[in-house]
Amino acid sequence: MSAPSTHPLPPPVLDTPSAWLGRDMAATPERWLVQLSEAQIAELEGAATRFLDSGTEIGDLRRDDFPLPKFATHLGELQKTLTAGIGFQILRGLPVADYSPEMIATIFCGIGAHLGKARSQNAMGHLLGHVRDIGADLNDRNVRIYQTARRQTFHTDSCDVAGLLCIHPAMEGGDSLLVSSTSIYNELQRRRPDLVPLLFEPIATDRRGEVPAGEKPYFEIPIFNWHEGHLSALYQRQYVDSAQKVPGAPPLSEQKIEALDLLDALTNDPNLNFSMRLEPGDMQFVHNHTLMHDRTAFRDWPAPKPRRHLLRLWLAIPGDRPLPAVYAQRYGSVAIGDRGGIITPHTRLTLPVAAE
């Protein structure tokens, strides 16, 4: 029998806008799917064209460099939807097939600049990520799952909000799945309240070789954190498991493994999660503190057809929730609007427009 947890716990049931059920979201796409109008697309194209004509590097793009007199109002509402609402939205209809890689990157980064501040997504300092299968070996502890065609499993990214822009979908699979971590917490309390406190205790998670200065090769942050009236989640099961092979990492007890297994089972409950297939031009934005996301395994098109390719942003959002101090192990800081991302001693910030 484990000792009683000393970490603060939320009430047994949380009723917030982010506590939704997947079956309900699947039945009501009008709550989260926004079709871009011709006028909105024209405004985005005009802002991107002016920026590119200025000769400024895309990595230096700021909100003021990308004026959106009308669409900025929607993006302000999107910020609220992400941080205080259901936690996600899809913007559909951007005609990416008509654009150069520079135009696509500028529009996506311009929208990102209206929502928040771009953060480094890996030790190489990429402010714009390219999500595709590069044939990496997942058995290599320095490889991250998004570099393969394997299923990712439900997880969070190390930032306030993650954005994806679909350029080319896969031939088969590669669907996006979302689940509310708040609803997962509620269901854990309903089924096994005895296991809940274990998920509010620190758990070692592998950094996969991307180690900031002065830090261990793993961080120890609870999966669930209750802080100043907010329940936040941080989770990646494969990296929790691989941390058990890292010297010095605290071992998982049988009870914690049982709690993790139940958590995983709930994330995969079709009543709790739901899936969507991103189309070319779709932009998906997800709040990591209240949602977990996943991607199914996929099979790519044979040559010469384009392979699956998505762009990714990690964003720090002004006005987002406070996070507990322990998050600084992973986020570098807990300062609202300037936190998250991966920085190592060798990281140099860059924005690769084209996939390497």
Helices and strands as residue ranges (DSSP letters): H 22-27, G 29-31, E 33-35, H 38-54, G 58-60, G 63-65, H 71-84, E 88-92, G 96-98, H 101-115, E 117-118, E 129-131, G 145-147, E 161-168, E 172-173, E 176-180, H 181-191, G 196-200, E 203-206, E 218-221, E 224-227, E 230-233, H 237-243, H 254-267, E 273-276, E 283-287, E 291-295, E 298-299, E 309-316, G 325-327, H 328-331
